[in-house]
Amino acid sequence: MFQERITIVGLLQAAALLTVLFSFVTSFDHLHYNVELFAHFRLQYLAISLILFIFFAAARNLTLGALLLVTAVFNASYVLPWYFGGDQQNDSAGIKLLHANVLSTNDDYDRLFELVAAEQPDLIFLQELSPKWLEATRPLQDNYPYTYTEPREDNFGIGLFSRLPLDSVTHVDSPPLNFPTIIAKLAVNGELLTVINTHPMVPLGRANVEARNEHLESVAALARQVEHPVMLIGDFNTTVWTRPYRVLEASTGLRNSRQGFGILPTWSTFMPFAMIAIDHALVSDDIGVVETRTGPRIGSDHLPLILSVAL
C-alpha cells in the first residue's frame, strides 16, 4: 500500500510539473510549429492546474502548491477575459447564422436538418461539403433558395444556404492550396453586409502549418478590403491562444464574437475532455453580437457554431 501511494503521488507530481512546463512554454508558440500544437489547451491547463493545486495544498506540499497556484493564475489570465466584456445586444432585428463543419464522412444528415428546423437560421455555412453532402442537403433549398456551393471529394468543400436574397456571391481559391473561400454580400436592415467563410489546411507538419498561415493571411486581406460591415467565419484550424490567430485578428481589426460568451470549444467531439475552439466568427466594430453559442452534436467531429448579430 505504501509503494502504491508513493507511485500515485509520484505520477501526480509528474503531471504537475508537466502542466507547469506546458503552460508556460506554449506562450512561445511562435518559436516552433510543434509548440503551437500544445498551445490550444489553455482551458485544460487551467482546470488541471487548479485540481492539482487543491491536491498538493491539502497534502501540504507548499512548493508544488505555490507553483501550481501561479500556473493556474497564469492560465486564468488567458481564459477568464473571454467570459466578460463584449457588446452583447438584445436587438432581435438582426440575423442568425449557423456555421457547421459537417465532416465529409458523416452520413447522419437528419441531425443537421433537425438543428436547422430548431434554430431557423437566416444563413447556413457548411464546411467539408462533399458531393454526397450536397445531394443530401438539396431539401434545404426549399427554404433556403439562395445557394452557393463548392463541393469537393476531400475535406475542403464549402457551401452557403441563405433564406435572404444575396446581392452577390462568389468564391476565391485561397492560396496556397486553392481551397475555396465564399464571399457573400447581402442587405440587412438596409445596410450592406459582407460575410466571408473559409476553411484552411489542418496544421500538422511544417508545410501544412505554413499553408494554413498563408490561407489565413489571404482571407485577412479580403476582409481588409471591405469598407462596410464584414464577418469572417470558418473552421480556422487554430485557437485564440496562437500567434497566427492573434495576427489575423490584429491585421483585420475584427473581434471574435465569443467575447463575453466564453471559450465555447467546438472540436473534437470524439475527445470531449480535450475539446478546443477552432471554429470562429470575427465581426467588424459596426456589428453587434446578440449571442454566440455552440449547437448540439450532428454526427461530426465539430459542434456547430450559432450566432446572432445586429447591424
ABEGO torsion letter per residue (X at the ends): XAAAAAAAAAAAAAAAAAAAAAAAAAAAAAABAAAAAAAAAAAAAAAAAAAAAAAAAAAGBAAAAAAAAAAAAAAAAAAAAAABEEABBABAABBBBBBBBAEAABABAAAAAAAAAAAGBABBBBBGBBAAAAAAAAAAAAABABBBBBBBABAABBBBBBABBBABBBBBBBOAAGBBBBBBBBBBGGBBBBBBBBBBBBBBEAAAAAAAAAAAAAAAAAAAABABBBBBBEBAGBBAABAAAAAAAAAAGBBBAABGAEAGBAOBAABAAABBBABBBBBBAABBBABBBBBBBAGBABBBBBBBBBX
